[in-house]
Amino acid sequence: MDVLDRVAGPARELLARVDALLVGNGAPPGHPVWPLLRQVRALPGDAVAAFVAVRPEPLAAAGATIRPQLDGYVEAVDVLSGRLDWSGPAAQAYDAARRTLATRLTGGGGGADPDSLAGRLAATAGYAEAVADWAALSRAGLAAVLAEALGSAEAVAVRTAVDAEPGWSAFPQFGPSGPGAVGAAGAAATIAAAVLTTILEITERGEDLQERWRPRLAPVGGHRPVDVASPGAGTDGTIRLRY
């Protein structure tokens, strides 16, 4: 459990009231929350609930699970680069095929070329770990904003003015145009703007992260098949073994 988990419960109740105010009474004209609502396309409560479900732990675990598999690629290339104890046209064709396969697996060397299968596997692990870091930092930032909202004067105004239970009027005591509605609507809009600004920043950082990693995660390009000459194409088809 992290700090976002601890504040999510109280914040859920507050944001339900904020959402009810926004739906029932809107926000003051020209308030910054209007463009934010258009950009995020979700009410604060829904946006926060969606992000609370994003957990960094499974992503970090996925990266840690993938990395040990890279050793298998290196071991396979070591086997492929072993000495051939036979010669002849078939041996030459086999040698060309195994070098092509080694290049496809790791780039042919001891490390992992970024454009090889091992390189893409390493990039997948790195991407999972990077997304896990993004999720952890984003959760901490969102938790700080929610904690500040919970202790704000705007939260007091929203709590005292709204009954957010489904089916109830947002302002039974004042009506939609009363003084309580006006003050609470502004308070709700202020809380919503702070929350949606944070959600938008989190989303943009996530999209930037995805774009940075996209080239390293692209599918590995195909390799041209090895052109193996048939035994009758200028060779006698002899296979010579060393013993």
Secondary structure as UniProt FT lines:
FT   HELIX           3..25
FT   TURN            29..30
FT   HELIX           33..40
FT   HELIX           44..52
FT   HELIX           56..66
FT   HELIX           67..69
FT   HELIX           70..80
FT   STRAND          86..87
FT   HELIX           89..106
FT   TURN            114..115
FT   HELIX           117..150
FT   HELIX           153..161
FT   TURN            166..167
FT   TURN            172..174
FT   TURN            176..177
FT   HELIX           179..217
FT   TURN            231..234
FT   STRAND          240..241
//
